């Protein structure tokens, strides 16, 4: 028999302090996939897109349009949405006899899912690229057409606005299943680390305008004539 310390016992105990914790396999796999999708993969993809368009190894502006951040962002987001969707399918149709807390989790959770899929659909409507690095000079992004401007506002603000709902949904889910205490501590610590990284990268001026990262700072490019879209986005 393994002797577990008092601290270890406390960590392994449910949030309510009950002596026994049991959860259906579909429920814990649903929780794991949702946390992996919205708690890990999607936030990492958002941080990469916000702060890693230009890095020291980029040799910017001598070298423009380095696509590391774009490929990383796309990979994280596709994986995150895919895992989220699998988690949704595991829980779909299992809400019979749900409590008030479960119904709230259901409502906020569906909002998060729909906002996630709206980001995917919105990305498909972002328009053409254009510019000197494209196949044609004219393009929605290079010219910053109304279509592109609307897309950027919705995509950027919609993505970040979803994260508080993720926190709410996850917290409700942990309480609802009376999760072991180590789970909220681990998830909260991870989120705290992401928040700290966000603050440090923001203070270091790493949030560079996508337009300049792709085409440079020269005023000849039409998009440089307008303010960058997004909170505390900087130019060089």
N, C-alpha and C positions, 0 to 999 in steps of 0.2 A: 504494500500500500504506500503510495507516494504521499509524503508529508508536505502539504501545501501551506505556505505561510498565511497569516491573517490577511495581509495585503493581497495576496493572490486569491484568497477566497472572496474578498470584497470585489475584486476585479471581475471574477467569474460569476458573481451573483447577479440576478436580474435587477433592473432599475428599481423595481418595487420592493426589493429585499426579500422576495419569496424564496423558498428553499428549492423550488423546482422550476425549470424553464423548458418548455417544449414548443416547437414551431414546425408546421408542416413543411416538407421538403420544397414544394413549389413556392412557398412564401419566402424561405431564406434564399433560394436561388433568384427569385424576383428582386429581393432586397440587394443581393450582391451585384446583380447586373445593373440595377439602377444606380447604385453607388459608384460602380466602376465607370458607367457611362457618364452620368452627370456630375459625379463627385471627383473624377480623376481625368478621364480622357478629354471631355469637352472643355473643361477649364484650362487644361494644359494647351490645347489647340488655340484657345483664345489668347492666352498669354504669349504664345509663340507669334501669333499674328500681330499682336500689339507691340511687342518689344524687340523682335528679332528680325525685322526687315533689313536693318543695317547693323552689322557686327564688325568688330575690329578687323577680322579677316576678309571683309568684303572689299577693301580698297576702294570705297566709295569716295568721290563720284567718278574715279577713273574707270571703275567697273560698275555698270548699272544692271538693274533687273536680275539680281541673283535670286533664284527661285527656291532656295532652301526653306525659307519661312512658309512659302505657299504650299509646297509639297507636304511639309510637316503639319501645317494647319489642316489641309485637306485630309490627310491620313488620320489625324486625331479625331476630326469631326465625323468622318464616315464611320470609323470604328465606334465612336461614342454613340452615334445615332443607331447604328446596327445593334449594339449591346442593349441600348435602351429599348429598342423595339422588341427584342427577344424577352427582356424582362416584362414588358407590357403584355406580351402574349401569354406568359406564364400565369399572370394574375387575371387575365381577361375572363369575365363571367363567373368569378369566384366571390362576388360581393353579396351573396344572399345572407340575410339576417345580420347585416353589418351594423356596428355601433355608430353613434354619432361621430366619434373620432375617426372611425374607418371611412365614413362617408365624406368627412372633410379631407382626409388623405386622398380619397378617390377624386374629389373635385379639383384640388390643387395639383394632384399628380397628372390628371388629364390636361390641365392647363399647361403644365411644363412640357408634356409630350407634344401637344399641338404647337407650342412655340418652337420646340426643337425641329419639328418637321417643317414649320413655316420658314425656318432659316434655310433648310435644304432647298425648298421650292423657290425661295427668294434668291438664293445663289444661282439657280438656273436662269433667272431673269435679269442677271446683272448687266447684260448687254455685251457689246463687242469691246475689244481692248484697243486696237489701233496703236498709233504712235510710231516713232522711229524704230522700235524694236519689234514691231508687228509686221504683218504681211501688207497692210495698208496703213497710211498715215491717219486717216479718219477713223474714229471709233468712239463709242460711248464713254469709255474711261478716259482716253486721251483728251477728248473734247469736253469732258465733264458735262454731258448732256443732262437734261432733266431726269431722264430715266436712270442714269447713273447716280445722280445726287440723291434721288428718292431711295434707291437701293442702298446706298451707303448709310443713310440715316436709319432706315429700318433695320438693316443687318447689324450695324454696330450697336445701336441703342437697344434693339430687341434682344440681342444675345446677352448683353450684360444685365439687362433688366430681369432676365429669367433666373439668374443665380440666387437672388433672395428667395424666390419661390422654391428653388431646389433645397435651400436650407430649411425652409418651413416644412416641405414635404418629407424630407429625410428625418427631421426631428419628430414629426408626428408618427412616422412609421416606426421609429425606434421605441417610442413610448407605447405605441399600439401593440407591438409584439413583446413588450417587456424585455427588451434586449439586454444581454449582459453589459455590465458597466464599462468594460474595456472598449466596446464598440463606439459609443459616442465620444469617448476620450480619444480614440485613434482617429476617428473621422474629424473631430474638432481640431485635433493637433495638425492634421493634414491641411485642413482649410486655413488654419492659422498660418501655416508655413506658406501657403499660396498667397495669402493676403500680405504677409511680410515681403515676399518676393515681388509682388505687385508694387508695393510702396517703394522699395529700394530701386527697382528698375525705373519707376516713374521719376524718382528724384535724380537719377543719373542721366535723365534726358533720353532714354532709350525708345520712347514712343515717337517714332519718326513718321511723318506723313507718307502714306503709301505712294502717292503720286511722285514725290521727290525721290523716294527709294528706287522707283522704276525708271524715271526719266531725268532725274537730276534737278538742280535748282535754277537753271537758266530761265529767265523771264520769257523766252521765245515760246516755251511750252504753255498752251492756253490754261491748263489747270492750275498753274502757279499764280495766276492773276486773282484767284479766289482764296478765301480762308479755308484751311483744311477742315474736314468734317470729323467731329469727335471731341471728346473731353480731353483737354490738355495735350492735344497732338501738336508736336513741334516741327519746325522746319529749320534747315541749316543754311 
